[in-house]
Amino acid sequence: MFSYLQKIGKALMVPVAVLPAAAILMGIGYWIDPAGWGANSQLAGFLIKAGASIIDSMGILFAVGVAYGMSKDKNGAAALAGLVGFLVVTTLLNPGTVAMLKGIDASEVPAAFGKINNGNQFVGILVGVITSALYNRFKDVELHKALSFFSGRRLVPIVTAATMIVVSFALMIVWPILFNGLVAFGTSFIGLGSMGAALYGFLNRLLIPVGLHHALNSVFWFDVAGINDLGNFWASNGTRGVTGMYMAGFFPIMMFGLVGAAAAFVKTAKPENKNKIKSIMLAAGFATFFTGVTEPMEFAFMFVAPGLYLVHAILTGISLFIASSMHWIAGFGFSAGLVDLVLSSRMPLANMPYMLVVQGLVFAAIYYFSFVFIIEKFDLKTPGREEATEEEAEERKVSSHSEKAGLILAYIGGRDNIVNVDNCATRLRLEVKDNSLVDDAGIKRVASGVLKPGKTSVQIIVGPTVEFVADELKKLV
């Protein structure tokens, strides 16, 4: 079950990777015309509408992306089947269709069915998951010669359409109950105000090690429980100073706090390791500051110093609490880095985003001094404080993606131990025959960290270049 949830979390990154395009288009559009929202500039209006076309169709993107991402062979036929499934469900559960099928007036249709449209990510994820299972089951089925044209992948959209009819009728009963429950969950956090934002930020970081933070994010960022913080911010549909409260507090942490942590690791590193740690932390710190990709930094200490990582999670919650309480708001389409801060700063719902920079500078100091104190007080074996052999120092200096892939292949037990190679935004996700053959210490010489969520599952934290390493590893396998 856990492994399956991991696959869903990874597949969600396929549609989420599209969001930066919407953020860039809308961010530039609002930067050109922050007052008229495109009314005063044809160019701005063009860009804003282009970005909105992505934001407003996130449900269908999730259906297609998840179906593709969870298919075993990553074939476009899975994405097509996901589209077919989504169209069937959204058509049958359209309020007008529901009224006709139930023989009731349109005004009597539960409000939940009004959310069954291109923008509902929950329905998109559900359709994507079911479609991927159907694809993996039927893609190799061979029919009788008379029907051979519809064999294999051509059969999947047909089976998907038939299955979604059954799913749609089940959702007619289940969806209003489920939707109301999700709304109640989201509303309970809304009612907590800034404290709800703090709890979310804390839990968000705690789920990073197991890769399930995406599921939590979908509740607050997208239209799953009625919050839709990310969608509403970029669509300028909300309250200034409030909409974006589940995103804003991440900027001080990702752009500044973790950079302060990087400086602390350099400060506390042993003299013989300082140069090596400087180069590693410089790269990881730049990634988190500029793009908001934090995993290379976080995996550098979350397992060697879990207590320190708990402090990081607590500070993240505090940051979201402060930003929300002070109504300092900015948003992101990918993550809370410099690019998204600049692009979102002229959005209509952005509110004093420059104060997030001020807050970030304070958090950089807090992270630096608190991390230095805790590391030295408890003698934590954070990066640079362990004894590094000459072999480790040499192997860290990999010069290419192919060289890194070759080393990883050796450390995970060779070709014979690999069942499947996949990746998400920053991690290699491997299925192996026996993870006891995996050399954790060796992997940590060429990657930021390693995680074993199951007996046959291995995740290796590579960073933003993971796709290139995965491609090279697949060639070797």
C-alpha positions as a printed NumPy array, in Angstrom:
array([[  0.   ,   0.   ,   0.   ],
       [  2.789,   2.391,   0.947],
       [  4.652,   1.649,  -2.265],
       [  1.496,   2.315,  -4.279],
       [  0.993,   5.687,  -2.574],
       [  4.601,   6.487,  -3.418],
       [  3.853,   5.831,  -7.086],
       [  0.848,   8.152,  -6.979],
       [  2.949,  10.88 ,  -5.369],
       [  5.578,  10.497,  -8.08 ],
       [  2.985,  10.498, -10.87 ],
       [  1.533,  13.761,  -9.552],
       [  4.794,  15.452, -10.476],
       [  3.983,  14.978, -14.177],
       [  1.079,  17.491, -14.224],
       [  2.605,  19.64 , -11.469],
       [  5.629,  20.186, -13.72 ],
       [  3.313,  22.054, -16.129],
       [  2.383,  24.685, -13.537],
       [  5.559,  26.791, -13.891],
       [  4.475,  27.554, -17.467],
       [  1.209,  29.042, -16.168],
       [  3.077,  30.929, -13.452],
       [  5.523,  32.47 , -15.941],
       [  2.795,  33.513, -18.4  ],
       [  0.466,  34.984, -15.784],
       [  3.313,  36.479, -13.767],
       [  4.688,  38.39 , -16.756],
       [  1.161,  39.422, -17.782],
       [  0.347,  40.877, -14.377],
       [  3.777,  42.46 , -14.199],
       [  2.952,  44.361, -17.399],
       [ -0.534,  45.351, -16.221],
       [ -0.918,  44.892, -12.434],
       [ -3.916,  47.221, -12.144],
       [ -6.083,  46.257, -15.103],
       [ -5.434,  42.496, -14.989],
       [ -4.904,  42.605, -18.749],
       [ -7.634,  45.11 , -19.568],
       [ -5.113,  47.886, -20.244],
       [ -2.72 ,  45.854, -22.382],
       [ -3.438,  43.389, -25.144],
       [ -0.097,  41.679, -24.55 ],
       [ -0.789,  41.344, -20.829],
       [ -4.29 ,  40.04 , -21.491],
       [ -2.911,  37.534, -23.979],
       [ -0.367,  36.199, -21.484],
       [ -2.808,  36.121, -18.562],
       [ -5.42 ,  34.202, -20.525],
       [ -2.783,  31.797, -21.833],
       [ -1.675,  31.044, -18.278],
       [ -5.272,  30.784, -17.064],
       [ -5.96 ,  28.135, -19.686],
       [ -3.558,  25.866, -17.785],
       [ -4.708,  26.772, -14.266],
       [ -8.382,  26.375, -15.176],
       [ -7.812,  22.933, -16.7  ],
       [ -5.794,  21.342, -13.926],
       [ -8.279,  18.486, -13.428],
       [ -7.828,  17.217, -16.952],
       [ -4.057,  17.692, -16.666],
       [ -4.07 ,  15.521, -13.549],
       [ -6.131,  12.804, -15.249],
       [ -3.805,  12.672, -18.251],
       [ -0.581,  13.139, -16.277],
       [ -1.315,  10.561, -13.572],
       [ -2.523,   7.979, -16.097],
       [  0.714,   8.466, -18.035],
       [  2.95 ,   8.678, -14.964],
       [  1.646,   5.45 , -13.42 ],
       [  1.703,   3.432, -16.64 ],
       [  4.466,   0.848, -16.648],
       [  5.922,   1.779, -20.018],
       [  5.108,   5.532, -20.012],
       [  3.271,   5.238, -23.322],
       [  1.133,   8.031, -24.77 ],
       [ -1.768,   5.588, -25.107],
       [ -2.146,   5.706, -21.32 ],
       [ -2.462,   9.499, -21.433],
       [ -5.091,   9.23 , -24.194],
       [ -7.059,   6.727, -22.112],
       [ -6.869,   9.121, -19.156],
       [ -8.374,  11.855, -21.319],
       [-11.168,   9.519, -22.443],
       [-11.925,   8.524, -18.864],
       [-12.014,  12.127, -17.67 ],
       [-14.373,  13.191, -20.458],
       [-16.79 ,  10.356, -19.641],
       [-16.859,  11.113, -15.913],
       [-17.176,  14.886, -16.222],
       [-19.927,  14.573, -18.823],
       [-21.989,  12.062, -16.864],
       [-21.561,  13.987, -13.61 ],
       [-22.278,  17.382, -15.101],
       [-25.106,  19.016, -13.062],
       [-27.366,  19.056, -16.127],
       [-26.782,  15.354, -16.813],
       [-27.276,  14.458, -13.133],
       [-30.581,  16.332, -13.099],
       [-31.725,  14.474, -16.202],
       [-30.66 ,  11.032, -14.957],
       [-32.252,  11.535, -11.54 ],
       [-35.325,  13.206, -12.936],
       [-34.973,  16.26 , -10.709],
       [-34.807,  19.99 , -11.261],
       [-31.359,  21.447, -11.886],
       [-31.679,  23.564,  -8.744],
       [-31.965,  20.383,  -6.649],
       [-28.644,  18.937,  -7.832],
       [-26.101,  18.88 ,  -4.934],
       [-23.527,  21.643,  -5.186],
       [-20.743,  19.026,  -5.17 ],
       [-21.469,  18.166,  -8.808],
       [-20.698,  21.737,  -9.788],
       [-17.056,  20.892,  -8.966],
       [-16.91 ,  18.039, -11.489],
       [-15.18 ,  19.971, -14.238],
       [-11.784,  20.592, -15.772],
       [-10.577,  22.267, -12.612],
       [-11.211,  19.5  , -10.058],
       [ -7.922,  17.796,  -9.335],
       [ -9.373,  15.113,  -7.069],
       [-11.52 ,  13.69 ,  -9.855],
       [ -8.565,  13.999, -12.218],
       [ -6.323,  12.014,  -9.867],
       [ -9.008,   9.365,  -9.333],
       [ -9.524,   8.933, -13.072],
       [ -5.763,   8.837, -13.673],
       [ -5.177,   6.145, -11.056],
       [ -7.988,   3.909, -12.349],
       [ -6.97 ,   4.433, -15.968],
       [ -3.338,   3.539, -15.291],
       [ -4.433,   0.286, -13.63 ],
       [ -6.598,  -0.542, -16.658],
       [ -3.782,   0.325, -19.033],
       [ -1.257,  -1.86 , -17.214],
       [ -3.759,  -4.74 , -17.198],
       [ -5.056,  -4.591, -20.787],
       [ -2.234,  -3.096, -22.885],
       [ -0.961,  -6.538, -23.936],
       [ -4.315,  -8.299, -24.366],
       [ -4.732,  -9.932, -27.783],
       [ -8.308, -10.304, -29.039],
       [ -9.731, -12.744, -31.591],
       [ -8.485, -12.158, -35.127],
       [-11.833, -10.647, -36.131],
       [-11.266,  -7.934, -33.523],
       [ -7.479,  -7.866, -33.682],
       [ -7.428,  -4.169, -34.667],
       [ -8.66 ,  -3.337, -31.154],
       [ -6.06 ,  -5.468, -29.377],
       [ -3.405,  -4.158, -27.022],
       [ -3.226,  -0.436, -26.393],
       [ -6.21 ,   0.29 , -28.681],
       [ -8.355,  -1.726, -26.294],
       [ -7.508,   0.415, -23.272],
       [ -9.592,   3.543, -24.134],
       [-12.61 ,   1.306, -24.832],
       [-12.267,  -0.521, -21.522],
       [-11.639,   2.801, -19.783],
       [-14.81 ,   4.369, -21.207],
       [-16.912,   1.39 , -20.087],
       [-15.308,   1.373, -16.638],
       [-15.845,   5.092, -16.143],
       [-19.568,   4.673, -16.725],
       [-19.662,   2.411, -13.67 ],
       [-17.358,   4.767, -11.757],
       [-19.605,   7.726, -12.618],
       [-22.723,   6.053, -11.229],
       [-20.812,   5.148,  -8.057],
       [-19.651,   8.75 ,  -7.755],
       [-23.247,   9.963,  -8.   ],
       [-23.689,   8.434,  -4.557],
       [-20.216,   8.728,  -3.077],
       [-19.013,  12.066,  -4.448],
       [-21.369,  14.383,  -2.504],
       [-20.472,  12.597,   0.757],
       [-16.747,  12.576,  -0.006],
       [-16.755,  16.154,  -1.233],
       [-18.522,  17.407,   1.879],
       [-16.016,  15.526,   4.039],
       [-13.062,  17.054,   2.188],
       [-14.582,  20.495,   2.446],
       [-15.065,  19.985,   6.188],
       [-11.399,  18.966,   6.51 ],
       [-10.246,  22.024,   4.594],
       [-12.674,  24.263,   6.449],
       [-11.303,  23.053,   9.792],
       [ -7.902,  24.407,   8.777],
       [ -9.398,  27.611,   7.409],
       [-11.069,  28.094,  10.755],
       [ -7.684,  27.813,  12.454],
       [ -6.388,  30.727,  10.381],
       [ -2.658,  31.293,  10.77 ],
       [ -2.328,  28.332,  13.122],
       [ -3.755,  26.111,  10.392],
       [ -1.107,  27.416,   8.006],
       [  1.555,  26.677,  10.629],
       [  0.354,  23.091,  11.131],
       [  0.294,  22.566,   7.383],
       [  3.849,  23.859,   6.985],
       [  5.069,  21.618,   9.801],
       [  3.389,  18.498,   8.366],
       [  4.555,  19.367,   4.85 ],
       [  8.207,  19.105,   5.866],
       [  7.681,  15.983,   7.973],
       [  6.269,  14.138,   4.95 ],
       [  9.223,  14.991,   2.68 ],
       [ 11.266,  11.911,   3.721],
       [  8.55 ,   9.518,   2.54 ],
       [  7.523,  11.554,  -0.497],
       [  3.872,  11.888,   0.584],
       [  3.914,  15.675,   0.919],
       [  2.347,  15.956,  -2.546],
       [ -0.877,  14.373,  -1.256],
       [ -1.03 ,  16.913,   1.582],
       [ -0.213,  19.771,  -0.785],
       [ -3.129,  18.882,  -3.065],
       [ -5.595,  19.557,  -0.232],
       [ -4.356,  23.095,   0.324],
       [ -2.988,  24.207,  -3.041],
       [ -5.617,  22.738,  -5.346],
       [ -9.399,  22.513,  -5.451],
       [ -9.705,  19.24 ,  -3.55 ],
       [-11.14 ,  20.517,  -0.283],
       [-12.363,  23.918,  -1.39 ],
       [ -9.16 ,  25.82 ,  -0.491],
       [ -7.393,  25.936,  -3.899],
       [ -4.797,  28.381,  -2.572],
       [ -2.469,  28.094,  -5.565],
       [ -5.195,  28.134,  -8.22 ],
       [ -7.066,  31.041,  -6.669],
       [ -3.901,  33.098,  -6.228],
       [ -2.904,  32.845,  -9.883],
       [ -6.496,  33.287, -11.042],
       [ -6.772,  36.402,  -8.819],
       [ -9.853,  34.893,  -7.24 ],
       [ -9.728,  35.541,  -3.518],
       [ -8.864,  38.031,  -0.788],
       [ -5.675,  40.032,  -0.839],
       [ -3.56 ,  39.238,   2.198],
       [ -5.309,  35.89 ,   2.739],
       [ -5.26 ,  33.916,  -0.508],
       [ -1.754,  32.498,  -0.784],
       [ -1.312,  31.983,   2.969],
       [ -0.456,  28.311,   2.419],
       [  2.399,  29.246,   0.076],
       [  3.914,  32.543,   1.251],
       [  5.663,  31.275,   4.38 ],
       [  7.748,  28.823,   2.371],
       [  9.727,  31.627,   0.666],
       [ 11.685,  32.668,   3.795],
       [ 12.557,  29.01 ,   4.442],
       [ 13.539,  27.899,   0.961],
       [ 15.252,  31.077,  -0.194],
       [ 16.992,  31.997,   3.061],
       [ 16.537,  29.557,   5.947],
       [ 18.086,  26.569,   4.22 ],
       [ 20.876,  28.766,   2.879],
       [ 21.594,  29.653,   6.506],
       [ 21.623,  25.933,   7.275],
       [ 24.113,  25.386,   4.443],
       [ 26.373,  28.043,   5.954],
       [ 26.07 ,  26.301,   9.33 ],
       [ 27.182,  23.003,   7.811],
       [ 30.228,  24.702,   6.316],
       [ 31.001,  26.433,   9.631],
       [ 30.805,  23.223,  11.652],
       [ 32.594,  21.006,   9.113],
       [ 35.985,  19.626,  10.033],
       [ 38.893,  21.625,   8.559],
       [ 39.884,  18.844,   6.174],
       [ 36.327,  18.671,   4.807],
       [ 35.502,  22.378,   4.496],
       [ 36.396,  22.798,   0.83 ],
       [ 34.368,  19.758,  -0.173],
       [ 31.37 ,  20.851,   1.916],
       [ 31.583,  24.393,   0.541],
       [ 31.189,  23.158,  -3.026],
       [ 28.349,  20.787,  -2.135],
       [ 26.455,  23.348,  -0.051],
       [ 26.976,  26.076,  -2.637],
       [ 25.226,  23.958,  -5.271],
       [ 22.448,  22.81 ,  -2.935],
       [ 21.966,  26.321,  -1.522],
       [ 21.73 ,  27.86 ,  -4.982],
       [ 19.112,  25.282,  -6.003],
       [ 16.888,  25.984,  -3.023],
       [ 17.331,  29.796,  -3.257],
       [ 16.805,  30.151,  -6.986],
       [ 14.281,  27.389,  -7.762],
       [ 12.936,  26.23 ,  -4.393],
       [ 14.17 ,  22.643,  -4.902],
       [ 15.039,  21.716,  -1.308],
       [ 15.515,  17.961,  -1.317],
       [ 19.273,  17.935,  -2.06 ],
       [ 19.759,  20.134,   1.002],
       [ 17.239,  18.425,   3.281],
       [ 18.381,  14.898,   2.528],
       [ 21.881,  15.941,   3.464],
       [ 20.874,  15.985,   7.141],
       [ 17.381,  14.545,   7.685],
       [ 18.627,  11.014,   8.386],
       [ 21.996,  11.739,   9.957],
       [ 20.419,  14.328,  12.276],
       [ 16.638,  13.718,  12.524],
       [ 16.377,  15.988,  15.558],
       [ 17.801,  18.83 ,  13.499],
       [ 15.326,  18.077,  10.731],
       [ 12.5  ,  18.282,  13.287],
       [ 13.746,  21.777,  14.17 ],
       [ 13.607,  22.604,  10.448],
       [  9.981,  21.415,  10.266],
       [  9.044,  23.482,  13.326],
       [ 10.715,  26.594,  11.894],
       [  8.815,  26.061,   8.635],
       [  5.539,  26.034,  10.549],
       [  6.545,  29.208,  12.396],
       [  7.42 ,  30.89 ,   9.101],
       [  3.989,  30.129,   7.628],
       [  2.378,  31.386,  10.841],
       [  4.239,  34.699,  10.706],
       [  3.653,  35.315,   6.99 ],
       [ -0.032,  34.471,   7.343],
       [ -0.5  ,  36.557,  10.502],
       [  1.187,  39.581,   8.925],
       [ -0.629,  39.054,   5.581],
       [  2.653,  38.99 ,   3.653],
       [  1.677,  37.095,   0.515],
       [  3.388,  35.744,  -2.595],
       [  2.669,  32.604,  -4.589],
       [  4.415,  30.023,  -6.691],
       [  3.677,  27.725,  -9.589],
       [  6.507,  25.286,  -8.857],
       [  8.221,  26.053,  -5.564],
       [  9.135,  28.95 ,  -3.318],
       [ 12.317,  30.145,  -5.008],
       [ 13.503,  33.494,  -6.337],
       [ 11.967,  32.948,  -9.787],
       [  8.455,  32.474,  -8.427],
       [  8.82 ,  35.301,  -5.909],
       [  9.717,  37.756,  -8.662],
       [  6.997,  36.523, -11.032],
       [  4.272,  36.552,  -8.389],
       [  5.182,  39.865,  -6.765],
       [  3.034,  41.903,  -9.191],
       [  0.018,  39.608,  -9.017],
       [ -3.167,  41.373,  -7.827],
       [ -3.371,  39.204,  -4.692],
       [  0.314,  39.605,  -3.766],
       [  0.635,  41.675,  -0.6  ],
       [  3.921,  43.184,   0.609],
       [  5.993,  40.311,  -0.85 ],
       [  9.174,  42.274,  -0.092],
       [  8.52 ,  41.614,   3.601],
       [  9.038,  37.919,   2.921],
       [ 12.606,  38.825,   1.979],
       [ 13.019,  40.695,   5.281],
       [ 11.521,  37.741,   7.139],
       [ 13.817,  35.444,   5.172],
       [ 16.943,  37.316,   6.232],
       [ 15.89 ,  36.899,   9.858],
       [ 15.264,  33.193,   9.326],
       [ 18.654,  32.797,   7.644],
       [ 20.245,  34.064,  10.866],
       [ 17.989,  31.864,  13.012],
       [ 18.852,  28.773,  10.991],
       [ 22.557,  29.546,  10.994],
       [ 22.995,  30.198,  14.714],
       [ 20.53 ,  27.557,  15.923],
       [ 21.993,  24.879,  13.635],
       [ 25.566,  25.721,  14.639],
       [ 24.605,  25.581,  18.335],
       [ 22.678,  22.289,  18.064],
       [ 25.319,  20.599,  15.885],
       [ 28.158,  21.505,  18.218],
       [ 26.18 ,  20.941,  21.432],
       [ 25.111,  17.409,  20.514],
       [ 28.065,  16.625,  18.229],
       [ 25.808,  15.746,  15.319],
       [ 27.429,  14.036,  12.332],
       [ 26.108,  16.525,   9.792],
       [ 27.81 ,  16.977,   6.391],
       [ 31.519,  17.583,   6.821],
       [ 31.73 ,  16.291,  10.388],
       [ 32.188,  12.656,   9.425],
       [ 35.585,  11.235,   8.627],
       [ 35.903,  11.079,   4.843],
       [ 38.319,   8.639,   3.246],
       [ 40.353,   9.521,   0.175],
       [ 38.214,   7.101,  -1.811],
       [ 35.039,   8.955,  -0.81 ],
       [ 36.516,  12.325,  -1.692],
       [ 37.611,  11.042,  -5.066],
       [ 34.29 ,   9.368,  -5.904],
       [ 32.357,  12.533,  -5.078],
       [ 34.023,  14.239,  -8.041],
       [ 31.943,  12.666, -10.757],
       [ 32.359,  14.537, -14.005],
       [ 29.253,  13.435, -15.93 ],
       [ 25.745,  12.021, -15.59 ],
       [ 26.87 ,   8.753, -17.159],
       [ 29.691,   8.397, -14.642],
       [ 27.292,   9.021, -11.76 ],
       [ 24.844,   6.484, -13.199],
       [ 27.635,   3.922, -13.479],
       [ 28.636,   4.387,  -9.844],
       [ 25.021,   4.175,  -8.686],
       [ 24.542,   0.982, -10.692],
       [ 27.503,  -0.59 ,  -8.9  ],
       [ 26.289,   0.536,  -5.482],
       [ 22.776,  -0.874,  -5.911],
       [ 23.936,  -4.373,  -6.719],
       [ 24.41 ,  -4.253, -10.486],
       [ 22.06 ,  -4.943, -13.386],
       [ 20.843,  -8.245, -11.99 ],
       [ 19.391,  -6.52 ,  -8.929],
       [ 17.351,  -3.929, -10.852],
       [ 13.705,  -4.551, -11.75 ],
       [ 12.656,  -1.034, -12.782],
       [ 14.176,   2.46 , -13.058],
       [ 12.051,   5.584, -12.698],
       [ 12.391,   9.111, -11.379],
       [ 10.445,  12.1  , -10.084],
       [ 11.574,  15.727,  -9.859],
       [ 14.637,  15.071,  -7.689],
       [ 14.798,  11.335,  -6.907],
       [ 15.69 ,   8.123,  -8.656],
       [ 12.923,   5.663,  -7.766],
       [ 14.179,   2.128,  -8.21 ],
       [ 12.53 ,  -1.242,  -7.822],
       [ 15.105,  -3.874,  -6.907],
       [ 15.071,  -7.588,  -6.15 ],
       [ 16.906,  -7.261,  -2.841],
       [ 17.646,  -3.926,  -1.196],
       [ 20.068,  -5.576,   1.224],
       [ 22.532,  -5.558,  -1.683],
       [ 22.4  ,  -1.753,  -1.835],
       [ 25.517,  -0.012,  -0.545],
       [ 24.094,   3.027,   1.271],
       [ 27.503,   4.464,   2.1  ],
       [ 28.616,   4.191,  -1.5  ],
       [ 25.495,   5.898,  -2.827],
       [ 25.956,   8.778,  -0.382],
       [ 29.348,   9.419,  -1.975],
       [ 27.731,  10.357,  -5.278],
       [ 24.196,  11.448,  -4.241],
       [ 22.555,  13.505,  -1.52 ],
       [ 20.906,  10.556,   0.208],
       [ 19.183,   7.192,  -0.043],
       [ 15.822,   5.966,   1.23 ],
       [ 14.378,   2.431,   1.406],
       [ 10.585,   2.713,   1.831],
       [ 10.048,  -1.012,   1.165],
       [ 11.876,  -4.33 ,   0.816],
       [ 12.165,  -3.883,  -2.928],
       [ 12.059,  -0.079,  -3.169],
       [ 15.014,   2.29 ,  -3.198],
       [ 14.965,   6.069,  -3.649],
       [ 18.182,   7.958,  -4.364],
       [ 18.219,  11.735,  -3.94 ],
       [ 20.057,  13.185,  -6.933],
       [ 18.58 ,  16.676,  -7.332],
       [ 17.296,  18.647, -10.367],
       [ 19.547,  16.677, -12.763],
       [ 17.897,  13.365, -11.833],
       [ 16.232,  12.929, -15.245],
       [ 19.612,  12.884, -17.025],
       [ 21.054,  10.42 , -14.51 ],
       [ 17.939,   8.219, -14.848],
       [ 18.299,   8.199, -18.643],
       [ 21.947,   7.139, -18.381],
       [ 21.08 ,   4.472, -15.811],
       [ 18.369,   3.054, -18.08 ],
       [ 20.938,   2.799, -20.892],
       [ 23.277,   0.856, -18.623],
       [ 20.52 ,  -1.472, -17.477]])
